[in-house]
Amino acid sequence: MAPASSECVRVVVRCRPLNSKETAEGRQKIVDVDSQHAGITLRGGDTGDAPKTFTFDATFDCGSRQRDVYEDAAAGIVNSVLAGYNGTIFAYGQTGTGKTHTMEGVAGDTELQGIIPNSFEHIFNAIQGSANKQYLVRASFLEIYNEEIRDLLSKSPKDKLELREHKDSGVYVKGLNAFVVKSVAEMRNVLEVGKKNRSVGATLMNQDSSRSHSVFSITVECVEQGPAADGHIRVGKLNLVDLAGSERQSKTGATGDRLKEATKINLSLSALGNVISALVDGKSGHVPYRDSKLTRLLQDSLGGNTKTVMVANVGPADWNFDETLSTLRYAHRAKAITNKPRVNEDPKDAMLREFQDEIARLKAQLEGAEAGGVAVGGPDGGEVLERVVQVPKPLDPEALAAMRAEMEASLKRQLKEGRLSSFNGGAGRGGGGEGPRGLGAALTAEEVEQIRREAAAASAARAAELEEERRRAQAEAAKYERKQKQLEDKMAAQAQEGEQLAAAKEALRARLRAMEGKIIKGEARGGLLEVTRKKEEEIARREAEIARRREEEARRRADITKLEEAALAAEGRYGGLSEEAAAKTKKLEKLARRIAVRANADTHARARVHDLDREIGEAWSEWGAEKEELLAGLRRLDQQALLKDTVIEAFVPEVGY
């Protein structure tokens, strides 16, 4: 991990114009903005106090454009996040001073969109303009409402989440949803979903007052590719914070839930002010980060591993003099907070490495599936042949009777034609009697019966033979049917396995495409990032040239002073008393002018010290007033709670047991 270098929190101030209500009431403008010299002056108005002037890193008057604010206040932080630093941009100020307008602006209007949507375009344009780099971008959105942390992207946005702290990653929110986004449109959808769930309400000072602090976080993971790449993953996190505005109940007219919300908001902002004071004073080693959920979430942004920009929003109307002065004082003190940002390399919770490993594993699985495809064939791997088996039909009784009749008729024809042996008569058997019968003699009943029995026996034998042949044919057919069924089942199983394998391959391809789609790759060099880099180099050259000219001017002033002193010394050489008197008089006049200039500077310094003492006294008085107002708010809440308890006790009957 790269070593950390110290830098101060950058503070810019933006003043909104008078709104229609203030104009209608005839309010006076008491804030003067000097954008050229980054100064802002608060005039006393009806109080009669001397004007108070503050100097910041940049100031924007009521005519400033959203794009100008982004370029000056936020673009550098976003570039740092793309390089692997943590960055935080948060809007601070009284309610109704334009914090949400500065951070979010008007959706869909390129001229009026705020820091958050402008950062979306900046990030993805930079990614598309880079080369040989892979990016993974995630987004989350939460709010702190009445000291409860809520996930604005959850299906149950009212559920309470808890803060946790890890020794490596620091403070985090347990169970917070973070969505991988691949384009500006997806990021805008995430923002719009969260905005619909954010807590807002109307007060006398703002019809759409934010009743919670919101934090939109963008995590950008980056790894370089190519032969010269070191393989390190750099992770930058951008926190875009829209704080709820401080309120005075006498001006907002808050009651009920609005009063409770205002009390919680003021308590958390008071805790934020205490953290700023503790960091600036440095007298105490303890910084009260744990006094509120807001300060715990901003712990790294105030005095930690983060580049931070504070956008202080103020109103110009005279009736907000105290609130504007308080905002300017807190912002001026925040300039002295020192952070130690460093590049986050190879953190343990980087998701890009997990995605790369998962993609490699899916590719290996897909290659293995392609190489080991399943072939569909017979049991021995050969071709499956079809065979047609003719199975004789079983004989019915009518067919058997017809067969018998046909056989009897056939036998009779054969007897008539002399093809059968003659039956011996009684003469041949008894030694004398009748001679043999002629072939054409009629058959006796016994002979006919014998013929019928022989025919029936032959028919039965033939039927038995046919039945046996039929059984053999059926057995063979059943055998082939079983074999064919087994082959068909095996082919169906192999076909199903092939379909499952194809479906598994397609699922792997789809998952691989989804995983690869979440990782964004830059298209080519020469894009917006290259243009931005060239602009930054040009700005750096101009700043170096300005610094060089300032040094030359300082050297010239020093040389002029030396020459003046040499001239005074040279004037000591004169010819007579009159010349000496004139020269010394002139020298005394020059010395007197120098002494007068120094005395005037001392007077201004003493006046400044006096003003600082007075401001310190006013700050103590203001702190006391804020403390008293917070205590009064707590007392009002206690009274309301007591009143509710009394009403409940009076109207809810006791239940006896």
C-alpha positions as CSV (number, residue, x, y, z in Angstrom):
1,M,0.0,0.0,0.0
2,A,1.3,3.4,-1.0
3,P,2.5,5.7,1.9
4,A,0.0,8.4,3.0
5,S,0.7,12.1,2.5
6,S,-1.1,14.8,4.6
7,E,-3.5,17.2,3.0
8,C,-6.2,19.5,4.4
9,V,-9.9,19.3,3.9
10,R,-10.8,21.4,0.9
11,V,-13.7,23.8,1.7
12,V,-15.8,25.7,-0.8
13,V,-18.8,27.9,-0.1
14,R,-21.9,28.5,-2.3
15,C,-24.5,31.2,-1.7
16,R,-27.9,30.8,-3.2
17,P,-30.0,33.7,-4.4
18,L,-32.9,35.2,-2.5
19,N,-36.0,33.0,-2.9
20,S,-39.5,34.3,-3.8
21,K,-40.6,34.3,-0.1
22,E,-37.6,36.3,1.0
23,T,-38.1,38.7,-1.9
24,A,-41.8,39.2,-1.1
25,E,-41.0,39.9,2.5
26,G,-38.4,42.5,1.5
27,R,-35.4,40.7,3.0
28,Q,-32.0,42.3,2.5
29,K,-29.0,40.6,1.0
30,I,-26.1,40.6,3.6
31,V,-23.7,38.2,1.9
32,D,-21.1,39.4,-0.6
33,V,-19.1,36.8,-2.6
34,D,-15.7,37.5,-4.1
35,S,-15.2,34.5,-6.3
36,Q,-12.0,35.8,-7.8
37,H,-10.2,35.9,-4.4
38,A,-12.3,33.0,-2.9
39,G,-13.6,35.4,-0.2
40,I,-17.0,35.9,1.3
41,T,-18.2,38.8,3.5
42,L,-21.1,38.7,5.9
43,R,-22.4,42.2,6.7
44,G,-24.0,42.8,10.1
45,G,-27.4,44.0,8.7
46,D,-29.7,45.2,11.5
47,T,-27.2,44.1,14.2
48,G,-24.8,46.9,13.3
49,D,-21.8,44.5,13.7
50,A,-18.7,45.1,11.6
51,P,-18.6,43.0,8.4
52,K,-16.9,39.6,8.8
53,T,-14.7,38.3,5.9
54,F,-13.8,34.7,5.4
55,T,-11.4,33.1,2.9
56,F,-11.9,29.6,1.5
57,D,-10.5,27.4,-1.2
58,A,-13.3,28.6,-3.6
59,T,-16.5,30.6,-3.4
60,F,-19.5,30.6,-5.7
61,D,-22.1,33.4,-5.8
62,C,-25.8,33.1,-6.7
63,G,-25.1,33.1,-10.4
64,S,-22.8,30.1,-10.4
65,R,-23.6,27.2,-12.6
66,Q,-23.9,23.6,-11.5
67,R,-21.1,22.5,-13.9
68,D,-18.7,25.2,-12.6
69,V,-19.3,24.0,-9.0
70,Y,-18.6,20.4,-10.1
71,E,-15.5,21.1,-12.0
72,D,-14.0,23.2,-9.2
73,A,-15.2,21.2,-6.1
74,A,-15.7,17.6,-7.2
75,A,-13.9,16.7,-10.4
76,G,-10.5,16.4,-8.6
77,I,-12.0,14.1,-6.0
78,V,-13.5,11.8,-8.6
79,N,-10.2,11.6,-10.5
80,S,-8.5,10.6,-7.2
81,V,-11.1,7.9,-6.7
82,L,-10.4,6.5,-10.1
83,A,-6.7,6.4,-9.1
84,G,-7.5,4.3,-6.0
85,Y,-8.1,6.9,-3.2
86,N,-11.1,7.3,-1.0
87,G,-13.0,10.5,-1.6
88,T,-15.9,12.3,0.2
89,I,-17.9,15.3,-0.9
90,F,-20.5,16.5,1.6
91,A,-22.9,19.5,1.6
92,Y,-23.3,21.3,4.9
93,G,-25.5,24.2,5.9
94,Q,-28.8,25.5,7.2
95,T,-32.0,24.0,6.0
96,G,-33.3,25.5,2.7
97,T,-29.8,26.8,1.5
98,G,-29.6,24.4,-1.5
99,K,-27.6,21.4,-0.3
100,T,-29.8,18.9,-2.1
101,H,-29.8,21.1,-5.3
102,T,-26.0,21.2,-5.2
103,M,-25.6,17.4,-4.7
104,E,-28.5,16.1,-6.8
105,G,-29.9,19.0,-8.8
106,V,-32.7,18.5,-11.4
107,A,-32.8,15.0,-12.9
108,G,-32.7,14.8,-16.7
109,D,-31.4,18.4,-17.1
110,T,-27.7,18.5,-18.1
111,E,-27.4,22.2,-17.1
112,L,-29.1,21.7,-13.6
113,Q,-27.9,18.3,-12.6
114,G,-25.8,18.3,-9.5
115,I,-22.6,16.7,-8.2
116,I,-23.9,13.2,-7.9
117,P,-25.2,12.7,-11.5
118,N,-22.2,14.6,-12.9
119,S,-19.9,12.2,-11.1
120,F,-21.7,9.3,-12.8
121,E,-20.8,10.6,-16.3
122,H,-17.3,11.5,-15.2
123,I,-16.6,8.0,-13.9
124,F,-18.0,6.1,-16.9
125,N,-16.5,8.5,-19.5
126,A,-13.1,8.0,-17.8
127,I,-13.5,4.2,-17.8
128,Q,-14.5,4.2,-21.5
129,G,-11.5,6.4,-22.3
130,S,-8.9,4.2,-20.6
131,A,-7.0,1.3,-22.1
132,N,-5.7,-2.0,-20.8
133,K,-7.7,-1.7,-17.6
134,Q,-10.6,-3.6,-16.1
135,Y,-13.1,-1.9,-13.8
136,L,-15.8,-3.1,-11.4
137,V,-18.3,-0.4,-10.2
138,R,-20.7,-0.8,-7.3
139,A,-23.2,1.6,-5.8
140,S,-25.1,1.7,-2.5
141,F,-27.5,4.3,-1.0
142,L,-28.3,4.8,2.7
143,E,-29.9,7.4,5.0
144,I,-29.6,8.2,8.7
145,Y,-33.1,9.0,9.9
146,N,-33.6,9.7,13.6
147,E,-30.2,8.1,14.3
148,E,-31.3,4.9,12.5
149,I,-29.4,3.7,9.4
150,R,-31.7,2.6,6.6
151,D,-30.9,1.0,3.2
152,L,-32.7,3.0,0.6
153,L,-32.2,0.2,-2.0
154,S,-33.7,-2.5,0.2
155,K,-37.1,-4.1,-0.4
156,S,-37.8,-3.0,3.2
157,P,-36.3,0.5,3.4
158,K,-37.6,1.1,6.9
159,D,-35.6,-1.7,8.4
160,K,-32.9,-0.6,10.8
161,L,-29.3,-1.6,10.0
162,E,-26.3,-1.7,12.4
163,L,-22.8,-0.2,12.2
164,R,-19.9,-2.6,12.5
165,E,-16.1,-2.0,12.5
166,H,-13.4,-4.1,11.0
167,K,-9.7,-3.8,11.7
168,D,-8.9,-3.7,8.0
169,S,-11.9,-2.1,6.3
170,G,-12.9,0.2,9.1
171,V,-16.5,1.2,9.8
172,Y,-19.1,-0.4,7.6
173,V,-22.9,-1.0,7.6
174,K,-23.9,-4.7,8.1
175,G,-26.4,-5.9,5.5
176,L,-26.1,-2.9,3.2
177,N,-27.0,-3.7,-0.4
178,A,-24.4,-2.8,-3.1
179,F,-25.3,-3.3,-6.7
180,V,-22.9,-3.8,-9.6
181,V,-23.5,-1.1,-12.3
182,K,-22.2,-1.0,-15.8
183,S,-23.5,2.3,-17.2
184,V,-24.6,5.8,-16.3
185,A,-28.2,4.7,-16.9
186,E,-28.0,1.9,-14.4
187,M,-26.4,4.3,-11.9
188,R,-29.2,6.8,-12.3
189,N,-31.8,4.0,-11.8
190,V,-30.1,3.2,-8.5
191,L,-30.2,6.9,-7.5
192,E,-33.9,7.3,-8.4
193,V,-34.9,4.1,-6.5
194,G,-33.2,5.4,-3.4
195,K,-34.6,8.9,-3.7
196,K,-38.2,7.5,-3.7
197,N,-37.5,5.8,-0.4
198,R,-35.8,8.8,1.3
199,S,-37.5,10.7,4.1
200,V,-38.6,14.2,3.2
201,G,-41.2,16.6,4.6
202,A,-42.4,20.2,4.4
203,T,-41.5,23.0,6.9
204,L,-42.0,26.7,6.8
205,M,-38.5,27.2,5.4
206,N,-38.5,24.4,2.8
207,Q,-41.4,22.5,1.1
208,D,-39.1,19.5,0.3
209,S,-36.9,19.5,3.3
210,S,-34.6,16.4,3.7
211,R,-35.4,14.8,7.1
212,S,-32.4,12.6,7.0
213,H,-28.7,12.5,6.1
214,S,-28.1,10.5,2.9
215,V,-24.9,8.8,1.7
216,F,-24.6,7.6,-1.9
217,S,-21.4,5.5,-2.2
218,I,-19.6,4.5,-5.4
219,T,-16.9,1.9,-5.2
220,V,-14.5,1.7,-8.2
221,E,-12.1,-1.3,-8.5
222,C,-9.5,-1.2,-11.2
223,V,-6.7,-3.6,-12.4
224,E,-4.3,-3.0,-15.2
225,Q,-3.7,-5.6,-17.9
226,G,-0.9,-6.2,-20.4
227,P,2.7,-7.2,-20.2
228,A,3.7,-4.2,-18.1
229,A,0.9,-4.5,-15.6
230,D,1.7,-5.2,-11.9
231,G,-1.6,-7.0,-11.3
232,H,-2.4,-4.9,-8.3
233,I,-6.1,-4.0,-7.7
234,R,-6.8,-0.4,-6.7
235,V,-10.0,0.3,-5.0
236,G,-11.4,3.9,-4.6
237,K,-14.6,4.7,-2.8
238,L,-16.5,7.9,-3.4
239,N,-19.0,9.0,-0.7
240,L,-21.5,11.7,-1.8
241,V,-23.2,13.0,1.4
242,D,-26.2,15.2,1.5
243,L,-26.6,16.4,5.1
244,A,-30.0,17.4,6.5
245,G,-30.0,21.1,7.4
246,S,-29.8,22.6,10.8
247,E,-33.1,24.0,12.0
248,R,-34.5,26.4,14.6
249,Q,-38.0,25.5,15.7
250,S,-39.1,29.1,15.8
251,K,-38.4,29.5,12.1
252,T,-39.5,26.1,10.8
253,G,-42.6,25.7,12.9
254,A,-41.8,22.0,13.4
255,T,-44.1,20.0,15.6
256,G,-44.7,16.4,16.3
257,D,-42.7,14.1,14.1
258,R,-41.0,17.1,12.4
259,L,-39.8,18.4,15.8
260,K,-38.5,15.0,16.7
261,E,-36.7,14.8,13.3
262,A,-35.3,18.3,13.7
263,T,-34.0,17.5,17.2
264,K,-32.2,14.4,16.0
265,I,-30.7,16.3,13.0
266,N,-29.4,19.1,15.2
267,L,-27.9,16.6,17.7
268,S,-26.0,14.8,14.9
269,L,-24.8,18.1,13.4
270,S,-23.7,19.3,16.8
271,A,-21.7,16.0,17.1
272,L,-20.2,16.8,13.7
273,G,-19.2,20.2,14.9
274,N,-17.6,18.8,18.0
275,V,-15.6,16.4,15.9
276,I,-14.4,19.3,13.7
277,S,-13.5,21.3,16.8
278,A,-11.6,18.3,18.4
279,L,-9.6,17.7,15.2
280,V,-8.7,21.4,14.8
281,D,-7.8,22.1,18.4
282,G,-5.6,19.0,18.8
283,K,-5.5,19.6,22.5
284,S,-7.4,16.4,23.3
285,G,-6.3,13.0,22.0
286,H,-10.0,11.9,22.0
287,V,-12.2,12.7,19.0
288,P,-15.9,12.0,19.7
289,Y,-16.7,10.1,16.5
290,R,-19.0,7.7,18.4
291,D,-21.4,10.5,19.5
292,S,-23.6,9.9,16.4
293,K,-24.0,7.5,13.5
294,L,-23.1,10.4,11.1
295,T,-19.7,11.1,12.6
296,R,-18.9,7.3,12.7
297,L,-19.7,7.0,9.0
298,L,-17.6,10.1,8.3
299,Q,-14.8,9.0,10.5
300,D,-12.4,8.3,7.6
301,S,-13.5,11.5,5.8
302,L,-12.5,13.7,8.8
303,G,-8.9,13.1,9.8
304,G,-8.5,9.7,8.1
305,N,-7.7,7.9,4.8
306,T,-9.8,10.1,2.5
307,K,-9.6,13.2,0.3
308,T,-12.5,15.4,1.4
309,V,-14.3,18.4,0.0
310,M,-16.9,20.3,2.1
311,V,-19.4,22.3,0.3
312,A,-20.9,24.9,2.7
313,N,-24.2,26.3,1.5
314,V,-25.5,29.6,2.9
315,G,-28.5,31.8,2.3
316,P,-28.0,35.6,1.7
317,A,-31.1,36.9,3.6
318,D,-30.6,39.1,6.7
319,W,-33.0,37.0,8.9
320,N,-30.6,34.1,8.6
321,F,-27.6,36.1,9.9
322,D,-26.9,33.8,12.8
323,E,-27.2,30.6,10.9
324,T,-25.0,31.9,8.0
325,L,-22.3,33.0,10.5
326,S,-22.4,29.6,12.2
327,T,-22.0,27.8,8.9
328,L,-19.1,30.0,7.8
329,R,-17.3,29.5,11.1
330,Y,-17.6,25.8,11.0
331,A,-16.5,25.7,7.4
332,H,-13.6,27.9,8.1
333,R,-12.5,25.6,11.0
334,A,-12.9,22.6,8.8
335,K,-10.1,23.9,6.5
336,A,-7.6,23.1,9.3
337,I,-8.5,19.4,9.4
338,T,-5.7,17.2,8.1
339,N,-6.3,13.9,6.3
340,K,-3.8,11.3,5.3
341,P,-5.2,9.8,2.1
342,R,-3.4,6.8,0.4
343,V,-4.0,4.5,-2.5
344,N,-5.9,1.4,-1.6
345,E,-4.0,-1.5,-3.2
346,D,-5.2,-5.2,-3.0
347,P,-7.7,-4.8,-0.1
348,K,-9.0,-8.1,1.2
349,D,-12.6,-7.2,0.4
350,A,-12.0,-6.4,-3.3
351,M,-14.6,-8.1,-5.5
352,L,-12.8,-7.7,-8.8
353,R,-10.4,-10.5,-7.9
354,E,-13.3,-12.8,-6.9
355,F,-15.0,-12.0,-10.2
356,Q,-11.8,-12.8,-12.2
357,D,-11.3,-16.1,-10.3
358,E,-15.0,-17.0,-11.0
359,I,-14.7,-16.2,-14.7
360,A,-11.5,-18.3,-14.9
361,R,-13.3,-21.2,-13.2
362,L,-16.3,-20.9,-15.5
363,K,-14.1,-20.9,-18.6
364,A,-12.3,-24.0,-17.4
365,Q,-15.7,-25.8,-16.8
366,L,-16.9,-24.7,-20.2
367,E,-13.7,-26.0,-21.9
368,G,-14.0,-29.3,-20.1
369,A,-17.6,-29.7,-21.1
370,E,-16.7,-28.9,-24.7
371,A,-13.8,-31.5,-24.7
372,G,-15.8,-34.3,-23.0
373,G,-19.0,-34.3,-25.1
374,V,-21.4,-37.3,-24.9
375,A,-21.8,-39.4,-28.1
376,V,-25.2,-41.1,-28.6
377,G,-24.9,-44.7,-29.9
378,G,-25.6,-48.4,-29.3
379,P,-24.4,-50.6,-26.4
380,D,-21.1,-51.3,-28.1
381,G,-20.7,-47.8,-29.5
382,G,-21.9,-49.0,-32.9
383,E,-24.9,-48.0,-35.0
384,V,-28.4,-49.1,-33.8
385,L,-30.2,-51.2,-36.4
386,E,-33.9,-51.7,-36.8
387,R,-35.3,-55.2,-37.4
388,V,-38.9,-56.1,-38.4
389,V,-40.1,-59.4,-36.9
390,Q,-43.3,-60.9,-38.2
391,V,-45.3,-62.6,-35.5
392,P,-48.0,-65.1,-36.6
393,K,-51.4,-64.5,-35.2
394,P,-53.0,-67.1,-32.9
395,L,-55.6,-69.5,-34.5
396,D,-59.2,-69.0,-33.4
397,P,-61.8,-72.0,-33.2
398,E,-63.5,-71.1,-36.5
399,A,-60.2,-71.3,-38.3
400,L,-59.5,-74.7,-36.8
401,A,-62.9,-76.0,-37.8
402,A,-62.4,-74.8,-41.3
403,M,-59.0,-76.4,-41.4
404,R,-60.5,-79.7,-40.3
405,A,-63.3,-79.6,-42.9
406,E,-60.7,-78.8,-45.6
407,M,-58.6,-81.8,-44.5
408,E,-61.6,-84.1,-44.5
409,A,-62.5,-83.1,-48.0
410,S,-59.0,-83.5,-49.1
411,L,-58.8,-87.0,-47.6
412,K,-62.1,-88.0,-49.3
413,R,-60.8,-86.8,-52.6
414,Q,-57.7,-88.8,-52.1
415,L,-59.7,-92.0,-51.3
416,K,-61.8,-91.6,-54.4
417,E,-58.7,-91.2,-56.5
418,G,-57.2,-94.4,-55.0
419,R,-54.4,-92.7,-53.1
420,L,-55.2,-94.4,-49.8
421,S,-54.9,-98.1,-48.9
422,S,-58.0,-100.3,-49.0
423,F,-59.4,-101.6,-45.8
424,N,-59.5,-105.6,-45.7
425,G,-63.0,-107.2,-45.7
426,G,-64.2,-110.3,-43.9
427,A,-63.1,-112.8,-46.7
428,G,-59.6,-112.1,-46.4
429,R,-59.8,-112.6,-42.7
430,G,-62.0,-115.8,-42.4
431,G,-60.8,-118.3,-45.1
432,G,-63.7,-117.9,-47.4
433,G,-66.2,-115.1,-47.8
434,E,-66.5,-112.1,-49.8
435,G,-63.8,-111.0,-52.1
436,P,-62.2,-107.6,-51.9
437,R,-64.3,-104.5,-52.4
438,G,-63.9,-102.3,-55.4
439,L,-62.2,-99.0,-55.1
440,G,-65.4,-97.2,-55.9
441,A,-67.3,-99.0,-53.1
442,A,-68.9,-96.8,-50.4
443,L,-67.1,-96.2,-47.1
444,T,-68.5,-97.7,-44.0
445,A,-69.3,-95.6,-41.0
446,E,-66.3,-97.0,-39.2
447,E,-64.0,-96.0,-42.0
448,V,-65.5,-92.5,-42.1
449,E,-65.0,-92.2,-38.3
450,Q,-61.5,-93.5,-38.6
451,I,-60.8,-90.9,-41.3
452,R,-62.3,-88.2,-39.1
453,R,-60.1,-89.3,-36.2
454,E,-57.0,-89.3,-38.3
455,A,-57.9,-85.9,-39.7
456,A,-58.6,-84.5,-36.2
457,A,-55.3,-85.9,-35.0
458,A,-53.5,-84.4,-38.0
459,S,-55.3,-81.1,-37.5
460,A,-54.4,-81.1,-33.7
461,A,-50.8,-82.0,-34.5
462,R,-50.7,-79.2,-37.1
463,A,-52.3,-76.8,-34.7
464,A,-49.9,-77.8,-31.9
465,E,-47.0,-77.3,-34.3
466,L,-48.4,-73.9,-35.3
467,E,-49.0,-73.0,-31.7
468,E,-45.4,-74.0,-30.8
469,E,-44.1,-72.0,-33.7
470,R,-46.3,-69.1,-32.6
471,R,-44.9,-69.3,-29.0
472,R,-41.3,-69.4,-30.4
473,A,-42.1,-66.4,-32.6
474,Q,-43.7,-64.5,-29.7
475,A,-40.7,-65.3,-27.4
476,E,-38.3,-64.2,-30.1
477,A,-40.4,-61.1,-30.7
478,A,-40.5,-60.3,-27.0
479,K,-36.8,-60.8,-26.8
480,Y,-36.2,-58.4,-29.6
481,E,-38.8,-56.0,-28.2
482,R,-37.0,-56.0,-24.9
483,K,-33.7,-55.4,-26.6
484,Q,-35.1,-52.7,-28.7
485,K,-36.7,-51.1,-25.7
486,Q,-33.4,-51.2,-23.8
487,L,-31.7,-49.6,-26.8
488,E,-34.5,-47.0,-27.1
489,D,-34.3,-46.2,-23.3
490,K,-30.5,-45.9,-23.5
491,M,-30.8,-43.6,-26.6
492,A,-33.4,-41.5,-24.8
493,A,-31.2,-41.3,-21.7
494,Q,-28.2,-40.4,-23.8
495,A,-30.3,-37.8,-25.7
496,Q,-31.6,-36.4,-22.4
497,E,-28.1,-36.3,-21.0
498,G,-27.0,-34.5,-24.2
499,E,-29.8,-32.0,-23.7
500,Q,-28.8,-31.5,-20.1
501,L,-25.2,-31.1,-21.1
502,A,-26.2,-28.6,-23.7
503,A,-28.3,-26.8,-21.2
504,A,-25.5,-26.8,-18.7
505,K,-23.1,-25.4,-21.3
506,E,-25.6,-22.7,-22.2
507,A,-26.1,-21.9,-18.5
508,L,-22.3,-21.7,-18.1
509,R,-22.0,-19.4,-21.1
510,A,-24.8,-17.2,-19.8
511,R,-23.2,-17.0,-16.4
512,L,-19.8,-16.3,-17.9
513,R,-21.3,-13.5,-20.1
514,A,-23.1,-12.1,-17.0
515,M,-19.8,-12.1,-15.0
516,E,-17.8,-10.7,-17.8
517,G,-20.5,-8.0,-18.4
518,K,-20.1,-6.7,-14.9
519,I,-16.4,-6.0,-15.5
520,I,-16.0,-2.9,-17.6
521,K,-13.1,-2.5,-20.0
522,G,-11.8,0.7,-21.5
523,E,-12.2,0.9,-25.2
524,A,-9.1,2.8,-26.4
525,R,-6.8,5.6,-25.7
526,G,-7.5,9.1,-26.9
527,G,-10.9,9.2,-25.1
528,L,-12.1,11.5,-22.4
529,L,-9.6,10.4,-19.9
530,E,-6.8,11.3,-22.2
531,V,-8.3,14.7,-22.8
532,T,-8.8,15.1,-19.1
533,R,-5.2,14.1,-18.4
534,K,-4.0,16.7,-21.0
535,K,-6.1,19.4,-19.4
536,E,-4.7,18.5,-16.0
537,E,-1.2,18.7,-17.4
538,E,-2.0,22.1,-18.9
539,I,-3.5,23.3,-15.6
540,A,-0.4,22.1,-13.8
541,R,1.9,23.9,-16.2
542,R,-0.1,27.1,-15.8
543,E,0.0,26.8,-12.0
544,A,3.7,26.3,-12.1
545,E,4.0,29.4,-14.4
546,I,2.0,31.4,-11.9
547,A,4.1,30.2,-9.0
548,R,7.2,31.1,-10.9
549,R,6.0,34.6,-11.7
550,R,5.0,35.1,-8.0
551,E,8.5,34.1,-7.0
552,E,10.0,36.5,-9.5
553,E,7.8,39.3,-8.2
554,A,8.9,38.6,-4.6
555,R,12.5,38.6,-5.7
556,R,12.0,41.9,-7.5
557,R,10.4,43.5,-4.5
558,A,13.3,42.3,-2.4
559,D,15.7,43.8,-4.9
560,I,13.8,47.1,-4.9
561,T,14.1,47.2,-1.1
562,K,17.8,46.6,-1.2
563,L,18.2,49.2,-3.9
564,E,16.3,51.7,-1.8
565,E,18.5,51.0,1.2
566,A,21.6,51.3,-0.9
567,A,20.3,54.6,-2.2
568,L,19.7,55.9,1.3
569,A,23.2,54.8,2.2
570,A,24.6,56.5,-0.9
571,E,22.9,59.7,0.1
572,G,25.2,59.8,3.2
573,R,28.0,61.1,0.9
574,Y,27.4,64.8,0.4
575,G,29.5,68.0,-0.1
576,G,28.3,70.5,2.5
577,L,26.0,71.0,5.5
578,S,23.1,72.1,3.5
579,E,23.3,69.0,1.3
580,E,23.7,66.8,4.4
581,A,20.6,68.5,6.1
582,A,18.5,68.1,2.9
583,A,19.6,64.4,2.5
584,K,18.9,63.5,6.1
585,T,15.6,65.2,6.0
586,K,14.6,63.2,2.9
587,K,15.9,60.0,4.6
588,L,13.9,60.8,7.7
589,E,10.8,61.3,5.7
590,K,11.2,57.9,4.0
591,L,11.8,56.2,7.3
592,A,8.8,58.0,8.8
593,R,6.7,56.6,5.9
594,R,8.0,53.1,6.5
595,I,7.3,53.4,10.2
596,A,3.8,54.7,9.5
597,V,3.1,51.7,7.2
598,R,4.3,49.3,9.8
599,A,2.3,51.0,12.5
600,N,-0.8,50.8,10.3
601,A,-0.1,47.1,9.8
602,D,0.3,46.7,13.6
603,T,-3.0,48.5,14.0
604,H,-4.7,46.2,11.6
605,A,-3.2,43.2,13.3
606,R,-4.4,44.4,16.7
607,A,-7.8,45.1,15.2
608,R,-7.8,41.6,13.7
609,V,-6.9,40.1,17.1
610,H,-9.7,42.1,18.7
611,D,-12.1,40.9,16.0
612,L,-11.0,37.3,16.6
613,D,-11.5,37.7,20.4
614,R,-14.9,39.1,19.7
615,E,-15.7,36.2,17.3
616,I,-14.6,33.7,19.9
617,G,-16.9,35.3,22.4
618,E,-19.7,35.3,19.9
619,A,-19.0,31.6,19.1
620,W,-19.2,30.8,22.8
621,S,-22.5,32.7,23.0
622,E,-23.8,30.9,19.9
623,W,-22.7,27.6,21.2
624,G,-24.6,28.3,24.4
625,A,-27.6,29.3,22.5
626,E,-27.5,26.2,20.4
627,K,-27.0,24.1,23.5
628,E,-30.0,25.8,25.1
629,E,-32.1,25.2,22.0
630,L,-31.2,21.6,21.9
631,L,-32.0,21.2,25.5
632,A,-35.3,23.0,25.0
633,G,-36.1,20.6,22.1
634,L,-35.4,17.6,24.3
635,R,-37.6,19.1,27.0
636,R,-40.4,19.5,24.5
637,L,-40.0,15.9,23.4
638,D,-40.1,14.8,27.1
639,Q,-43.2,16.8,27.6
640,Q,-44.9,15.3,24.6
641,A,-44.0,11.8,25.7
642,L,-45.3,12.6,29.2
643,L,-48.5,13.9,27.8
644,K,-49.0,10.8,25.7
645,D,-48.3,8.6,28.7
646,T,-50.9,10.6,30.7
647,V,-53.5,10.3,28.0
648,I,-52.9,6.5,27.7
649,E,-53.2,6.0,31.4
650,A,-56.4,8.1,31.5
651,F,-58.2,6.4,28.6
652,V,-56.8,2.9,28.6
653,P,-58.6,0.8,31.3
654,E,-56.5,-1.3,33.6
655,V,-56.9,-5.1,33.1
656,G,-57.2,-7.1,36.3
657,Y,-55.7,-10.5,36.6
